[in-house]
Structure formats: structure tokens, C-alpha cells
Amino acid sequence: MAPGTSRMLSIISSVIDVILCAVILYNARKCKSPLTAVLGVVQLVGSVVFAAMTLPAAEAVTATPLYLDYMSVIMVLAVGIVGSLICVYALGYMKDFQAHDEHESALRGQTAPDRRPQFLALMFLFLSAMFVMVTSDNLEWLFCGWEITTVCSFLMIDYTRTPEAIKNAFNQIILNMLGGIAFLAGFMYLHVNGMPLTISGMIELSSAGTAQSALLVMPVVLLSLAALTKAAQMPFHTWLLGAMVAPTPTSALLHSSTMVKAGVFLMVKLSPLYAIYPVTGFMVTSVGAITFLLAALMAISQSNAKRVLAYSTISNLGLISACLGVGAPEAVRAAIFLILFHTVAKSLLFLCVGTAEHHIDSRNIEDMDGMFSRMPRLTRLMMMGIMGMFAAPFGMLVSKWGALVAFAQTGNVLMIMVLAFGSAATFFFWGKWLAKLPGVDSTAENVEGNVHKTEWMAHNTIAALLVLC
């Protein structure tokens, strides 16, 4: 890339960072959230100071600001294909959502504004930011995409403007801004100590064995903290649970192809450094292992289908993080396969639950008795998605086997035990849900007739991807 182009794009990313901080501060003032305002000011000051330090210097220009490897290609395909299908699904789903909203408002003597154009625009902006993130080697550009996803998810969670939605949206922005500030502090530390502001440059420096390379521990810890926050690892997991109040396309985007996958994507990029700096790898592995086990156990007690999916996502991201923290090539490969297969299976399940909720008026698993009679086609797809998460011959089970082999080869006995107990809990809650679906009720009415074609298109395409996986 030409130096002039690289510099101009760096200036644009700095301006976008400032605009995003302004959006956060506006909403914090509007909804009277002092903690959000404080964090917004801290991030605004940090962004301006960093831009003032780097833009006048040559560091604003990197020879290869974009970098594509196998992981980047996988993420581009996942975001492009699955993310686009979720957008297609949203066309039909949001018609029903708006009709329901208007009906509820009419009962209260009010009118419901139609914000669907803004919602779809946010979805496309969200996906665009993900493309920036997964193809950027320049940490400043990556941070710009990182913060765009944070603000877009905040606005999408707040879509209904109910008190619960506003509360959960601010919980999301507060927790993710903590991670964003850690990210910002990480690459400011790199700049102050004269280290490269690219991920590939950090990896090259780590193998140099110089006194400067020893200083990389701190920025790796800070960037890992940002990644763990984005990936909804404990104790930062509550924001992802709160996101369930948003329309189903938002939930599907956050859980499958975007947002939380951004966190584990960054950890994949940093995984060579975890092997060189064991303290950072130990931190990531410990947090991931604890999250994997506890979230799987918590999912057992849930009857709300979306909360089961949320805890399952948090648990699987914990396993992915634990694999990446090990840093061994076998564990990293297992993590990448887990990311890919989880993306496909979980997006199918979220879309199926969203469609079912609109037609049986419930997302409670206990209300899904007789689903085979009421929505036979959708039930088959839902059962396929559930089996894709834990049963043979689908990829999630194969990936967990790969993780088990990787832990065994590295002699990590504790992680083998965690994987065994966590997987047992996983089998329990998926089996409980799966057992509810095949029942037949001869008195039930088939309600699949008015499911939108765009929803079926998304369902069937993602189901085909799951089979291919």
C-alpha cells in the first residue's frame, strides 16, 4: 500500500475513534450514566493523545497495514457468508417484529416508530467493521474496527428503547469500553517503548531475544484482557447475557460470526506470543477453562432457549480461549476449528429460535413440546443445529477431540479434566432440549405457513453449511 494512502487511512481511523467517543458521551449524557461518561472521556483523551503522538511521525505509515493468513480468510468467509445470511433473515424477521411492536403500542394507545432502516444499516456497518478487523495488521486500524463493533452492538441492543434494553446496552458498553481502554493502553505502551504497532512486528520482536522484547509482556497482557472482555469471558460475561433483549438478528450476529469472535480472533493472532511468554498464556488458559466449565454448568438450569444459547456461547468461547492460551500449534488448530463450526451451528440455532418465538409466542424450551406437529420443517433444522453442537459426525465434537489430543500432547492434565466435566454438562443441556422437540401432538395446528421466504432461505443455507462442515 502506498505510504500516502496508509497515512490517510490512519488519520481517518483516528477521526472515527473520536466520533465513536462522541456517540458514547452523547448517549451517556442522555441516559444519565456517569460511569459510561467517565470511561468515554478516558478513551477520548487516550485516542487524541495517541493520534497526536503517532500521526506526525512515520509510525502512522506501515509498509503492510493489511495482512491475510489462513485465519483471516476463514474469518472473512464466516463474516461474509453467515453475516450476510443473518441480514437476509432480518428482512423477514423484522417485519414480524415491527408488527408485534405496533400491536403492543396500539394496546397502550401509543405509536411505534419504525427504526428498521437504522437497524439494518447498523448490521451492515457492523459487518464492515469486522472485515476491517480481520484483515488489519496495523493495531490502530484494528482498534478502529474493534470500537465500531462495540458501539454498533450498543445501539442494536438498545433497539426497543425499553428500560431493560437501555440497562443491558449500557452494561455492554461499560464492560467493552474497559476492554477498549486496555487495548488502547496496550498499543500506547508499544509506541512509548519504541516497539512496532503491528501484530506481525510484535511476533518478530518477540523472537529477537533483546531487552526490548522482554517488554512485550505488558502489551500482550493488555491486548489479551481486551480480547477476553470482547469474548465475554468471566467476569465480563454479563454483557452477552443482557444482549438477549435485542432482536434475534442482533443475538445471532453477536454470538456467531461477529463481536465475540473478534476477541478470540485477536487471541489467535497473539497465540505465538503465549508460547513465548508463559504468564500471558497461563492467564488466558485459566480464564478460559474456568469460563468453559462454569458457563456449561449454568446452562443446565436455564429454560429460556436464548439464555441456553448464550451460556453455551460463553462456554465454547472459554474452551477456545483455553486452547489458544496453551499456544501449541495443535491446540491453536483445534481452536480455529471450534471457531468455524461454532459459528455455523450457533447461527442456525439462533435463527430457528427467533422464528419459533414469533410463531409459538414463546422462547421457553418447556413450551416446545409438540414442536414437530406445529413447525415440522423448522424443528428438523433446530434438531440439526443442536446435534451440530455436540454430536457425531458434526465438527464441534471432532474439534473437541482435537482439543483433547492437544492437551494430552502438552501434558496438561488439569485441562483434560476440565474438558471432560464441561463436555458432560454440555451433553446434558443439549440432550434436554433435543428430547423436547420430537414429540407429536395430534391436536396441534401447523403454524409454519406464514414464515417468511427470507427466513427459510437463511435457515436452509446455514443448515447446508453445517452439513458440509
Buried (B, 14 or more C-beta within 10 A) or exposed (E): BEEEEBBEBBEEBBEBBEEBBEBBBEBBEEBEBEEBBEBBBBBBEBBBEBBEBBBEEEBBBBEEBBBEEEBBEBBBEBBBBBBBBBBBBBBBBBBBBBEEBBEEEEEEEEEBEEBBEEBBEBBEBBBBBBBBBBBBBBBBBBBBBBBBBBBBBBBBBBBBEEEEBBBBBBBBBBBBBBBBBBBBBBBBBBBEEEBBBBBBBBBEBBEEEEEEBEBBBBBBBBBBBBBBBBBBBBEBBBBBBBBBBBBBBBBBBBBBBBBBBBBBBBBBBBBBBBBBBEEBBEBBBBBBBBBBBBBBBBBEEBEBBBBBBBBBBBBBBBBBBBBBBBBBEBBBBBBBBBBBBBBBBBBBBBBBBBBBBBBBEEBBBEBBBBBBBBBEBBBBBBBBBBBBBBBEEBBBBBBBBBBBEBBBEBEBEEBBEBBEEBBEBBBBBBEBBBEBBEBEEEEBEEBBEEBBEBBBBBBBBBBEBBEEB
